[in-house]
């Protein structure tokens, strides 16, 4: 049986350009160039098409979206069209004026911080001065009553500093903590299951023992409960925090060059390009029985009681698989 689904949320990546050079970034093209971004006038047509098609949420991403020349113009159009809009930013470009513009359109923003000190954070993102700018940007947003979520990507470089990072984020007034895992097999950056479980345990203790816990914890790359080993005490916490994969089901991605993919981080399958066709036209030709998330590489996962809380893990982490034929 052919199952057709329409995404209700689209990750709209406006540019590859970024003032940071994080080694783990999945958009690893030249971050100093525009890379043939979709023309502004065409983007306006696509946004109207997305709204007619039933998409109600737009997540601006990149690269660094604030480097896109017409960013606030597009955000204003999205607001007028009735989209629920979100922004992912490294926060380094946010001064008081920019924070005010963001607060006018965005009730919530997701930023990132990967260290509790300049030395650690700047090492991870590859640029001196980024830590001071990011912290200042988060403070400006909080001062304008923007709800701030912060993603911490756990790497070999920063996993030993996570406790201090949590303390810092709490003191800044961050509402939601997202704990991510590096989407790479590079052992010089990526952490093991054991190290990531230790990181999750650190967050668990902060939430249960700390004086100022976060309002919400999320694991954007869901961790399969079947792999928790001796960390069984974390089972319920992991299940509560996991964000199951919705690629091709309720979410989709548009890259800076206009390519449409069902997964927010994988470049395949490429099902069309908004420079030459409408998103709705491309998606209507996409038969999702040709690209089905099946839970995991092992068939036994489909019988697991925890599959709804896990989704089989995250595809780029090789914790689950797809049918491409």
N, C-alpha and C positions, 0 to 999 in steps of 0.2 A: 504494500500500500504506500502510495506517495503521500508524504506529510508536508504540507506547505506551511511555513511559519513566516510571520512578519516581525522584524525587530521593533521593539518599542523604544529602544535606546540606541543611539549611534555615537560612537567615539569619532569625533571630527578633528583630525590632526591637520592643523593649518600650515605648519612649516617644520622642516627639519632643523632650522637654525636654532641654536641654543648657545648660551654663554657659558654653560658648564660642559664638561667632557667626561661624564660618568662612564666608566669602563663596562658597566653592566647594561647600558641602555640598549633596548631592542631596536631602536631606530638609530643605527650606527653609521649612517651616511655622513658626509661632510656637514657639520653643524654650523658652518659659516656661510653657507649658500642657501638660496631659496629653493633650488631643485625643482624649477618649473611648477610652482604652486598653482593651484586652480585659480583662474582670474576671478576677481571680486564679483563682477557682474554675473558670471556663471554660478558662483557660489550662492548668490541670492536666488537664482532659479532653482537650484538644488534644494535649498532650505524650504522653499515653498512646496516643492515636490515631496519632500520628506514629511511635511506636516499633513499634506493631503493623503499620504500613504498610511498614516496612522502612527508615525513616530511621534512620541511626545517628550522625549528627553534627549538633549544634546550635551555631550561631554567634550568640551574644548581641550585639546591635548596637543602634543608636538613631539619633539622639539619643545621650545618655550613659546606658548601661544601669544604672550605679550609682545613678542618680537614681530608678530604679523601686523603689517601696517594698518589694516582696517579692522583690527580685532574688536574694538568697542562698537564700531558700526555694525558688524555682523551680530554681536551680542544683542544690540538693540533691536535688530530685525528679528532675531529669535524670540526675544521677549514679546514683541508686538504680534508675532505669529502664535503665541501661546505656548511655546516650548518651556519645559522645565529645564533650566540650563545650569551646567556645572563647569568648573574650571580646575584644571590641573596645572600647577605652576611651581617653579622652584622658589618663588617668592623673592628672588634677589633684586627684581626690578620694581618692587612695590614700595613707593614712597607714600606720604600722606595723601597727596592728590590722587595717585593711582588707586589707593585703597578706597577713597571716596567714590571713584568711578565704579570700582568693582562692587562696592556695597549698594550702589544704586540699582544694580542688575542681578547680582548673585547673592542669594541668601547664605550660600556655603561654598567654600573653596577647599581643595585638597592640595597641600603642599608636601614638601619632603625635607627631612633632616636626617643625616646619616652619621652624626657624631655629636658628642657633648662639648667638644672644643673645636677651635679653629683648625688645630693641627690634624685632627682625625677627619672631620667633615671635609675640609678642603682637599685632603689626600684622596678621599673617596670620589669626590666630584671633579677632581683634576684642575682646580683653579683656586689660587690664593685670594682671600677676601670674601669667598662665597658664604662662609658661615656667618660672618657679621651681617652681611646683607640679608641673608635668609631669616635670621632671627629678628632683624629690624622689620622686615616685611610682614612676618607673622604678627608682630606686635601691632603694626599699623592696622592689619585686618581685624584683629580682636578689638582694638580700640574703636573701630567703626561698627562693632556688633555683627561682624561676619563670622558665622560658625566655621571653625577651622578644623579640618582633619589633616593629619600628617602621616605620610608613609615613610617608614623606616625600612630600607632594604638591608637585610642582614648579609654581611660579607665577611670574608676572612679578615678584612681590615678593621672592622668595627664591632664584631660580635662580643668582644670582651668589654665593651663600653656601654652596652645596652642599658644597664641599670641607671647609669648617669644620664643617658639620653632620655629615658622615661621621666626622670626627675625634672629635667629641663623643660620638656614639653608640657608637663603638668603645671609648672610654674608660669609658663607662657599663656595658659588658659586654653590649650588645645582640647577639643571635645572628643575627637575620635582618633584612635591610634590604629593604623594599618601596618601590619608586619608582613613584609614581602621577602621572598627568597629569590636569589639571583637566577635568572633564566639562562643559564649557561652551564656547560660541562667543564669550564676552565677551573681547575682545582686551585689556582692561585687566587681566585675570587670567590667561587661558590663554596658554600658551607655544606657539611655532611648532614644527614638526617639527625645524627646525635647532636650536633651543634645547633641545628635549628630547633630541636626539641628543648634544648637547654634555654634557648632564647624565648620560646613559648612559656617555659616554666618561669623564667624571670618576669615576664609580663603577668602571668597568673598570680605570682606572689605580690606583685605591685598592686594588682587589682584587689586582692583579698586582704592584704596586710598594710597597704599604704593608706595615708591619710586623705589623699586626693585622687581617687581612681578616675579613669577616663569614663565618659558616658557610654562609649561603645568601643569594642575591639573587633577588628576584622582581619581575616587571613585571605587576601585576594587570590593567592595561589593555594587552594585548599589542600590541607595536609591529610592524607588518607589515614584514618584511625587504625587500619590494619598494620600500620608501620610504626606504631608508637612503642612497641617493645616493652621495656621496663617502666615506661612513663605512663602506665595505665591510669594513674591518678589525674592525668590531663585529658582523659577521654571526653568527658562531658564539656569541658572548656573548649577543646578543639572543635567539637561538633557544633557548639554555639557560635564560634567565631568563623568557621569556614564559610567562604563565599563560593558556592558550587558554580562550576563552569556553565555559562549560558550562551557560549559561542554558537552562532547560527540559529539559535532558538529565540532569544529575546534581545540579543545584541549584535551589532555589526560595527565595522570600522571603515573609515574613509581615510586613506593616506594623504600626505601633502601633495602627491602627484595625481591624486584622484582615484586610485585603485580602491576597489571595494573588496573586503574580505570578511568572512563571518567571524573570525577570531580577532580580538583586539591586539594581539601581539604576533601572530603568525602571518607571513606574507602569502601563504597558500592555503586554500585555493583562491586565485584571483578570479572574481566572477564578473568583472566589468570595470568601466572607468567613467566617472561622472563628467569628464570633459567631452565625451562622445555620445553618452546616453544618460537618461535619467536614472536615478537610483532605483525607482520603482520598476522600470523596464528591466534593469539588470537582475534585480532580485526575483522578479516574476519568472525569469528563465532559470533561476537557480533551484534545482530540485534537491532538497536537502536529504533525500534518500541516497544521494551520491556522496554526501559528506555528513555522516552521522556520528555524533559523539557516542561511543559505545561503553563509556564508563571506565574501562581500563584495558590493558593488554590481556589480562587474564579473565576468561569468561566467568570465573567464580565471583568476580566483583559485582556482576549483575544480580547475584543472589544475596549480596551483603545487606544486612539490615541498616547499615550506616551510609549506603549509597546516596540517599537524598541529601545528607549533610556533607557529602564529600564530592559527589559527582565523578569519582574515580581519580581525583587529583587534577593537576594542570597539565595540559598537553605539552607545552614547551619544556616542562620538567621531566618529560618521559614517564609520567605517572599514569598516563592513560593513552588511548589510541583513537584513530579515526579510520573509517572506511572510505577509501578514495576511489574505489572502482565499483 
